[in-house]
Each structure stands twice: as structure tokens, then as C-alpha cells.
Amino acid sequence: MQPATMKALVYDKSTMPWDTTRGFERREVIRPCLDPDDPADADRVIVKIIYSGFCGSDRGIWNRVAFKGMIF
């Protein structure tokens, strides 16, 4: 059985003002799950990430020099 939570890197706009913070925070979050009996989950998937990377635009977000108006 998998644990109910997992660690994730997050940017929370409500607690991390764009102009005075940098990067992401490592937080414990609820592990996503799908319910086979829920019709809303019928077209959803959970992807297990094996490898990941950063592109140039990620650096702009990390340093808060780009994309300010595009972060929701």
C-alpha cells in the first residue's frame, strides 16, 4: 500500500509573493489517486516520472525574472 502523502516541489502564489521569493518549496502533499468507479477519472492518468530536466524558461521562473503574468 502506498503512503497517503508524498514530497513535491511547489510554488504557492498565495504564500510565496513573486517579487520577494525564489525557487520552489519542498512540501508534503496528498498523493494523487484515481477512483475506477468515478466517471470523472475515466480520462485521467497518473504518470510516474523516471527522469526530468529543466529548460531555460524554468531558470527565469526560479529567479523570478520571467513569466510573472503567466503564473496562475
Stockholm file with secondary structure:
# STOCKHOLM 1.0

chainA/1-72         MQPATMKALVYDKSTMPWDTTRGFERREVIRPCLDPDDPADADRVIVKIIYSGFCGSDRGIWNRVAFKGMIF
#=GR chainA/1-72 SS CCCSEEEEEECCTTTSCTTTCCSCEEEEEECCCCCTTCGGGTTCCCCCCSCCCCCHHHHHHHTTSSCGGGCC
#=GC SS_cons        CCCSEEEEEECCTTTSCTTTCCSCEEEEEECCCCCTTCGGGTTCCCCCCSCCCCCHHHHHHHTTSSCGGGCC
//
